[in-house]
């Protein structure tokens, strides 16, 4: 299934039915009087927010949606039937914008949330409605009121608790695949990720949603690379995980480039809590890790966590830091639901992150062969050599 986060559609509510001009005709009743019924009301255009959807691809192949019209009134005081509503189902996090693509008409963030976007036209009155003591045989019957119509934009902003940002090839998709059951495309060339991916992290009995977006390059806010249009998918995140490629020569400059693009985009991304991690540490020596961690800490002003998404080393401390920020944000604003609840029955990641509470991934040493590994990883090999 393809990912689509913007769609332009035409919606129209149903027209109201016309009233009837009718008179009662029955044997032996000379003056039956008017008995024309009213017309039925047209159907509404309803937008419903549903779980387990994460794309607007359904609205790429059908752009016109019209509600049913109301039925006409009939004699014997028969009121016309009401037209059926048309329900447009959208994913959680969908915004409805006017045709100018700037005016936000609605923002649907809760599963089950419903909005009557356009109301159907009222039905016209039949001549029985106008019957009075002084006008006992009215011949007036009204047409139904027309429905409303408009072009609207649907824009999807995925709801996630944490968002991944960084340059292309920083290891974001590898990290997502390592900590969740998501299976994004992973390759050794830039811009492997062409659309956002979601995964659910399960850590020590808690779960949160992690969003991966395509990489940013310098000048993305001006359209360079894929641009910054996918940054809207991390606007709702409570915390950002900034992955920095440890193989880069100047990691501090790489960090500043991405931060500059976030600030240029706006939307409050530059003010969000941030966890910075140095990725691909398995390809570095212990001295290089120390130097690059120091450079990154000087650039961002807080602690930086080392990790390796390929080997799975250092994942739990990073997830723990993200979970701490998410818990604090939920406590500060409990009215906002958890992102995992917005997608119904979520796929959980491996429970291995919560199973080994004793392991400590905060300290790292250089292995005898020059590779990088956590403290105690080679104790078993040493004991085997002693034996």
N, C-alpha and C positions, 0 to 999 in steps of 0.2 A: 504494500500500500504506500502510495506516494504521500509526502508531507506537503501540505499547503496551509499557509498561515494567513492568507488574505484572499478575499473573494468579494466581488461586487454582484449584487443580486437585485432583482426588481420584485417588489411585493405590492399586492393590492388586496384590500379587504372587499368583501362582497357587497353588491348593491342591494338595497332594500326592495322588497316586493311591492307591487302596486296594489292599492285598495280596490275593492270591487263596488260597482254601482249596480245594485240589484234590489228588486222588490219582491215581497212575498206574494206568491200566486198559489192560492189554494181554493178548492171548490167550496162554495157557500161563504167565503170570506171576501167581502167586496173591497175592503180597505185594509189590505195586509200590512202596508207600510214598508219602509226600507229595511233590508236585511243583508246589505253588503258588508263583508268582513274586511278587517285590516290586512295589509301585507306583512309578511314576515321580515325580520331583521336579517341583514347580511352577516356572513361569518366574519370573525375577527382573524387577524394575523397575530399568532402567538409565537413567541420565541421561548424555548425551554432549554435550560442548561442541564445536560445529562452527564453522568460519569462514564468512564471507559471509552471516551473519545479523545483523540489528541491531534486531529487534523480536520481541515475544512475541505477535503478533497471531494466530498459529495456535492459541493456547490460549484465545482468547476464544469461539470457536464450538464447541470440544470441551473439556469439563472432566473427563471421566471416562476413566481409562486402567487397563485390567486386563490382567495377563499371563495367558498360557494355563495351564490346569490340567494336572497330570500324568495320564497314562493309567493305568488300573488294570492290575494284574498278571494273568497268565493261567496256565492249566495248562501242563504240560511245561516248567516253570521259565522261563516267559517274563516278563521284567521289563517293566513298562510304560514307554512312551516319555516322555522328559522334555518338559515344557511349554516352548513358545517364550517367550523373553524379549520384553518390550516396551521399546523404546528411545525415550526422550524427548529430542529434539534441541533444544538451547537455544543462544542466541548466546554469544559470548565475553563474560565479565564478569557472568554470571548468578549470583545468590545464591539458595540454597534455604533457606527459612525454615520453621519449624514453624507450626502453625496460630495460635499466639499472635502471630505476625508480629514476634517479637523474637529468638527463638533461631535463630541461624544454623547450619544443618546442614552446609552445604557452600558453597564459593566457587569457581566454575569460571572460571579465567582463562587457560587454555592451550588452543589448538585440539587436538582429539583426546583431551582428558582425559575419562575415563569413571569413573563412580561407580555402584556397586551400591547403590541407595537402599534397596530392600526385597528381602530374600531370599525365594525361593519356599519353600513348605512341603515338608518331606521326605515321601517316599512311605512308605506302611505296609508292614510285613513280611508276606510270605506264610507259609503254614504250613511250607514247606520250610526256612525260617530257624530254626524252633524244633525241628527234628528232632535228636534225640540218641539215644545208645545206650539210654537208659532211657525215652525218650519217642519211640517210633518211629512213632507215628501221631498227631501233634498236629493238633488241629482249630482252632487259633487263627490268625487272620489279622487284622491291624490296619488301621484306617482311616488315611488319609493325614493329615498335619498340615495345619492350615489356613494359608493365606498371611497376610501382614501387610497392613494397610490404614491409610491416614492422609490427611488433607488437608494440603497444603503450599502455600506461597506462592512464586512465582517472581518475583524482583525483579531487573531488569536495571540494571546500572551500566556505562554504555558505557566502554570502554577507549580513552583518547586520551592523547597525549603533552602536549598543551596545551589549555587551556580558555578560552573567551571569557566574560567577565562584564562587567556594566555595567547601567545603567538602560535602560528601553525607549527605542527610537529613538536609541541611542548609535552605531549603524552597525555592529553586530556581524555581521548577515547580509550586509551589503554588503562588509565586510572578508572574510568567508568566501568569498563569490562571486568576489572579486577575486584571491585567492591560491590557490584550489583550483578543481576542476571541479564542485564542489557548486553546486546551483541552488536555494537557499532562497527562500522568498517574501519580497519586499522591497516595502514600501509606506511611505507618509508618515503612518502612524498608529501609536500604541503597541500593543504585544503582537501584532505581525505574526507573530512566531515563537511557535508554540503547542507545539512539541515539539522536542527536540534534533536538531541536524543535524551530520553528520560530513563532513569533507573531508580530503584528503591533500595536504600541501604538499611540493613538490619544490624543493629549494634547494641548488645547488652539489653535486649528486651525492648528497645526503642527502634522506630523506623522513621526515615525521612527520605524525601525525594530529591535526587540529584540531577541537575540539568547540564548537559554538555552542548555548547554552541560552537559554530565554526570559528576558527582562529582569527585574531585581529592582527593587522599589520599597520605600520605607520601610514597615516593618511586615510584610515578606514572611514572616518567621519566625512571625508570628501569623496568616497566611493572607491577607494583603492582596494584591490582584492575583491572579496565578496562584499565589502562594506560593513556597515554597522547595523543593518536592518534587523539582524537576529538578536541584537542586544536587548530588544524589547522583551525577549523571553526570560531574561533574568532580572527584569525590573521588579518583579514580585518576590524575589528571593530574599530570605532573611540574612544570608551571609554569602560572601563570594570566596571561592577557593582559587587563588591566583597561582597557577603552576608556571614555574620558570624552568626552562631547559638548562640543565646543569652543564651540557656540552658547550653552550655558548661561551665565547671569550669574555664578554662584558655583561655579566648577568644583571648588574645594576642598571645599565642602559636599557636592557630588554624590559626590566620592570617598569622603568619610567615611560617607555613607549606605550605599553598597555594602559598604564594609569592615565596617560595623556589622552588616549582615545576614549576612556570611560568618562573623563571630565568633559571632553568636547561633546560627547553624546548627550550628557545631562540625564534627566530622569531620576536624579538622586543616586545614581550608581557610585559616584565618587565618595559619597558619605556612608555607604553601607559598611558594616563590619567585614573585615577581610582577614583571611588566613593565607599566608604566603608559604609555599613549599618549593624546595629545590628538588626537581625530579631528575631521573636518570643517574642517580648517584652510584649505581652499580658499575658505571663506565668511568668513574673517577677514582683517584687515589685519596687517601685520608687527608693529605696536605691540601689537595685541591678542594676537597669538600669544606675544610675549615676556612680556607681563604674565601671561597665563594659564599659561604654562609655569612661570614663577617661583612662582605661587600653588600649582600642583600639586606642584612639587618641595618646597616648604615643608611641604605636607600629608603627602606620602608619605615624604620623607626621602631620596630618590634621584633620579637623572636621569629625565626624562620625554621621550619621543620624539614629535615631531609627525608627523602623517600625514593623508592624505585617501584614503579607500577608493574614492570615486567617481572621482577623477581618477587614482588609482594612484600618487600621489606619496608617498614615504616608506615604502613597504611593505617594501623589502628590509632597511633597518636594523632594523625591528621583527621581521621573521622571523629575521634573524641573531641578535638578542638572545634570541629564544625557542630557537633551535637551540643556542645556547651553553649555556643552562640544561639543555636536554635531554641534550646530550652529557655534561655534568658529572654529571647524575643517573644516566645509564647507566653511566658509569665507576665511580660510587660503589656501584652495585648491579647488576652485570652479569647476575645471575640472572633479573632481570625482563626478559621479552622486549619488543621494540619493539612499539608498538601497531599499526603498519602491518603487521607480520607476523601479527597476530591475525585480520586480515580477508582473508587470502589475496591474490589478485591485486588490488592496490589501483589505483584510478584516479589517475594522476598529474596534477599541475597543469601549467600551461605552464612550459617550461624557461627562460622569459625571465628569471627571477630569478637564474639562475646564469650567464647569457650575458654580461651587461654588468658585469664586475667593476670597471671603471674609474670608473663613475659614482658620484658622491658626493651622497647625499641628506641630509646632516646639516645643511647651511646653507641658509637660506631668506631670500628678499628679497621686497619688495613690487614688483609689476609696475607699469609706467607707468599702466595703467588702474585701479590700486587693488587688483587681485587678488593672490593669493599664489602663488609659484612657486619652484622650486629655483634655486640659483645656476647661471648659464650657460644657463638655458632659453631666454632671449631673445637670445643672442648671434647666432644665425642671422638673426633679424629685423633686428638692428642692422647686420650685414654687408650684408643686402639693401638697407637704406636707404642705406648708404654708396655702394653700386654705383649 
